[in-house]
Amino acid sequence: MSKNWRPATQLVHGGTTRSQHGETSEAIFLTQGFVYDTSEAAEARFKGETEGFIYARYGSPTNDMFEKRMCMLEGAEDARATASGMAAVTAAILCQLKAGDHIVAARALFGSCRWVVETLAPKYGIECTLVDGRDLANWEKAIQKNTKVFFLESPTNPTLEVIDIAGVAKLANQIGAKVVVDNVFATPLFQKPLELGAHIVVYSATKHIDGQGRCLGGVVLSDKDWINEHLHDYFRHTGPAMSPFNAWTLLKGIETLPLRVKQQTENARRVADFLAEQPQIAKVIYPGRADHPQADIIAKQMTGGSTLVAFELKGGKDAAFALQNALQIARISNNLGDSKSLITHPATTTHKNLTDEARDELGISAGTVRFSAGIEDSDDIVEDFARALKAVKA
């Protein structure tokens, strides 16, 4: 396989392994285990003296193809596919920490990600400090002698804040800590955290990579040394493995990733520009607009906008609900990155478990709405918003 292929080609052909039958589409290897010609061959496989698969919890040919294709796209040396995005996040963080260690995390996180660092990790003696990740000074002030991991999303869920990944990585390198970046909102097409200095990248493949609302999946990517030293044994023994069927589904989804993301991004831009002019809207946050609060960082580390738009309605929860209920194309769902346009009210769904104070800190108000653009005709989506806004009082 050529390392010089461009992303669209990588995502169709990267990592493909064909069986003796020479199938066009990747095969699904639905097996739990593997057999060996001799006892000596089994012993050698378990010792690591020969290459090959041992058990589907450790890996399978279909999962291996998905991991290799993601490595090509991300520019990573190695990867492990997981059963869900949260399995990827949890594994990437916990596999490298022990009691007495310390995490510095951006406070603007998906609700479950925040629970992992703020609630789960401390149960095992791992300390955590949450910071306003937009200011590098806050990361530096939070560093302790036992700080081992920096964790962030950029852009963030749901308010689309952007964090200076290279700046955080520079601080981490000064103390020997690792930076874990959840890159879901940017997609691997628009942002390359490893090139910016991050050490580990995680995705919920459930989102854009599948992109068609079919299955769960996640992936952790890094260099081979980190995977072997930290993630390998954790992954094998705790069992967050991806189903081979899901890996196959994701391989099919990833083939069309550039096409879908291009259309979704254009649709999101059209919606953001339209909403910014409407009297019912208090503010619009979109990484592709010049008025984004971190537009300078976006220009430095992202090559595209986003498939998502965050906006706030002046009428609070009642206005947000009225808009969502009146839309015909965008469906109410807490998922994102789908080929269908989706919309959600974070304060009552994805971030409902946060305290009122925590939501206020993050800028999630009663009127905040998150829109995930699909691949429908952009004129139809804008017209749908125009019609639905009539149900909202200015």
N, C-alpha and C positions, 0 to 999 in steps of 0.2 A: 504494500500500500504506500502511495506517495505521501510524504510529509508535507509536500508543497501544494496539495490540493486546497482550494478555497472552501469555506464552510459549507456552501450548498452542496458541493460534491462530496465532502467528508460525510455529511449527514445522510447521504444515500448509500455510499459504498464503504464507509469506514468500519473496520473491525470485522467485516463479513467472513465467516467461516462456513464453507459448504461441506455437506456430507458426501459420501460416495455417490449419491444420487444426482448431484449437481443441480439442486433446486435453485430457482431464481430468487424467491423470497426466503428469508432466513427461516430455518426450521425451529420448531418448538420442541425442546427436549424435556418432556414431562416425565421425569424419572427422579426418584428420591436418592438412589444410589447407583453405583457403577461396579462392574465386575472386572476381574483380573484373570489373565491366562494361567498364572501360577501363584502359589503362595509367596514365592520369592518376589514376584512382580508387585504383589500387594504390600509386602514389607518395604520394598524400595520406594513405592509411592508414598507411604506413610512417613518414611524417613526424609522425604523430600529429595531423594536421589534421582528420581525420574519425574518428569512433568506429567500432569493429568489430573482429572477430577476424582474426588474421593466421596463426596456426599453433597447433596444439593443445598444443604445449609451453608456449606463453605463456598459453593460456586457451581455453575453449570455452563455448558456451551452457549446457551442463549443469553444468560446473564453476562457471560464474558464478552460477547459481542456488543452488548449495550454499554458495558463499562469501557471497552476500548473505543467505541465511537464517541462517548462523552469525553474521554481523555484527549482525543484528537481535536475536538471542538474547543475544549477548555485550555489546552496546552499543558495538561497535567501528565505526570509519569504513571500514575496508578489511580485506581478507584475501586470502591465497593458499592454495589447496588443494594438498596435497602427496601423494606416493605412499605415505607411511607416517608414523607418529608420529615416528619417529627422523629422517626427512627434515625434518620440521617443526622439531624441536629443533635439529638441526645447522644448518639454514638460518638460523633466528632468531638463533643465536649467532654463527656465522662471518661472516654477511653484513655485520656492523657492526664487525668487528675487523680489525686488521692486526698484523704483527710488532711487538713491543714493548708491546702492550696487555696488560691484566691483567683476569682474571675472578675474582670472589669467588663461590663456589658453596657451597651447603649440602652437607655430606658425605653426607646421607641422600638418595640419588638412585637411580633405577633403574640397573641395572648398565651398560647401554649409554649412558645419559646421563652417568654418571660417567666412562666411557671417553672420551667426546667432549671433556670439559673437562680431564680429568686426563692423557690419553694423546695424543689427536689434536691438540688445540690447541697444546700445546707443540712439536709437530713443525714447526709453522709460526711459531714464535717468540712465541706467545701464552702468557703466564704464567697460572698458576692457583693459587689458595689455597682449600683446602677448610676449612669451619668447621662447628662445631656450631651449626646455624641456629636452635636454640630460644632462644638468648640473643642479644639485639640487640648486646650489648657485643662479641661475637665478630665480628660483621659490621664494626663500627666499627674494631676493632683491625686487621682485615685490609686496610683501605683503603690503597692506595698512590697515588702521584701519577699513575700510569698506569692506574688502575682505570677500566674503561669499562662493564662489565656485571656485574650481580648475577643469579645464576640459582638457582632453587629450585623444589621441588615442595612442595605443601601441600594435603592431607595427603600424607605421604611414602610411598614404596613400599619395603618392605612393612610397616613398623612403625607407620604412621599417626601419625607426629609431625606437629605443626602449627606453622607459622611465622607470625609476626606480619607479614603482607604490608605493611600500612600503615607499620609501623615501619621495615622494610627500605627501602621506597620513599622515606621521608623522608630516610634517610641517603643514598640514591642521588641524590636531587634536590640535596642540598647540594654534591655534587661533579660534577653533570652526567652521571652514569652512568645506564644504562638497566636496569630490572628486567624479567627474563624469567621468567614463571611457567608451569610445567607444571601445568595445572589438571585433569588427567584424573580424579584420585580424587574431587574434590569435585563434578565435573560443572558445566557452566555454569548449572545450575538452583540449586545450593546455594551457589555462591561466585562473586563478580564481581571478579576481580583488578583490572580497569581502574578500577572504582569505588573500589577501595582504594588506588589510586595507582600500580599497576604500569603499565608502558609497553607490554609485549608479552605476549600469552598464546598458549600452544601447546597443542594437543590431539593425542593419538592417537585419531583418529576410529574406529579399529579397535575401540575399547572400547565405551563406552556409546552412542555416536552411531550406529554400526551396530548393536551390541548383540545380534547374532544369529549371530556367528561366520562371516560370509560373506566379508568382504574387508578389505584394508588401506586405510588412509587417514590423513591428518593435515591440520592447518590451522594457519596463523600469522595472528594478528589484532593489529591496532594502528591507529594513526591514519594518515591518508593520507600525511602528510609523511614519516613514518618508512618506510612501505612504499615510497614513490617514491624516497626518497633512498638506502635501504640494501638492501631486499629485492628490488625490482623487477628490476634488472639481474642480480643474483646468481641469482634464480629463472629468468630467461629463458636465461641462458648455461650454467648448470650442470645444468639439466634435471630437477629433482625433481618433475615435474608428476604430478598425479593422473590416472588413466585416467577418461575420461568415463563408462564403465560403472560404475566404482566410485563416482563422484560421484552417479550416478543411484541406485545401491543405498543410499548413505548418505542421500540425500534421502528415500527410503522409510523408512529406519530412524529418522530424526530426527522423523518425524511422530508416532511413538509414544513418544518419549523420556520425557516426563513420566509417562506411565502405567507404563512399565517401571521407571523409577527410583523411583517411589513404592512399588511393590511390593517391589522389591529392597531398598530401605532398611528397610522394615518387617520383611522377612525377616532382614536382617542384624542388626537390633536384637533380634529374638527369639532368634537364635542366640547373640549376645553375652551376653544376659542368662542364657540357659540354661548356657552354658559357664562363666560366672563362678561358678556354684554347684557345679561338678563337682570331685571330689577329684583327678582326674587332671590338672587344669589349674593351672599355676603363676600365670598372669596372662592377662588379656584387655585388649586395647586397642581401643576403639571410640569414634569421635568423638561419638556420640550419648549416651554415658554420663557421669554426673556425676563418675566417678572417672578420667576421662581426664586425664593430666598437664597438658594445656594447655586445660582446659575453659573457662577465662576468655577465651582468645583465640578459641576456637570460637564462643562466644556472641556475640562481637563481629563476626566476619567470615564466619560460615557460617549459612545459614538452614535447614539440614537436617543430618542425620548423615552416613552414608556407606553405600555398598552393599558395603563390605568390612569384614572383621573380622580382626585379627591376634591370635593367641593362642600361648601357649607351653605345651607339655606337659612334665610333670615328668620323664618318662622319656627325653627327648632324641630323637635320630634314630629309634631303634627304635620308640618310642611314636608318633612322628609318622607314620612309615611304616605302622604297624599301623592307626592310625586312618584314614588315607587309603585304604588297601587295603580296609578293611571298609565304607566308605561305598558306598551304592548310588545315591543321587540325585546328590550332588556328585561330579563327575568330575575326575580328576587332569589338570590342564592349567595351563600357565603364562600363559594369557590371563585376562582379567577383564572385568567389565562386560557379560557375556553374559546372555541370557535363561535360560540353563542355569546352575545352580550349579556353580562350579568351585573347586578347591582345589589348592594347591601348597606345596612345601617349598622356600623361597627359598634356603637354604644349598646345596642341590644342583641348583638350576635357575636362577632369574633372577639370583641374586647369587653364583653358584658361582665366578666369576672373581675375586672380591675375596679379599684375603688373610684369614687367620683373624683377624688383628689388626683389619682394617677392618670385618669383620663384627661383631666384639666391640664396637667403637666404636658401631656402629649398633644394637646390641641384637638382632642376628640370631643366635640361638643354634641349636644342633642340634635343639632342640625347637620352634623357631618355625614356625608354619604361617599361611598367608594364605588366607582364605576369601572368595570373591566370590559374593554371594548372587544367585540367579536369581529367576525370577518364579513358581516352583512354589508350591504351598500351604505356608504356613509351618509348619503342624502336621506335615506330612510331612517337611519338612527337619529340624525339631527331633527328631522320632522317629527319623529316620535317624541323627542324631548320637548320640542316646541308645543306640541299638542298637550302633553302631560303637564307642563308648567302652567297651563290655564287652570288647572285644579289647585294651584298653589297661590295664595294671596301674597302680593308684593309687600 
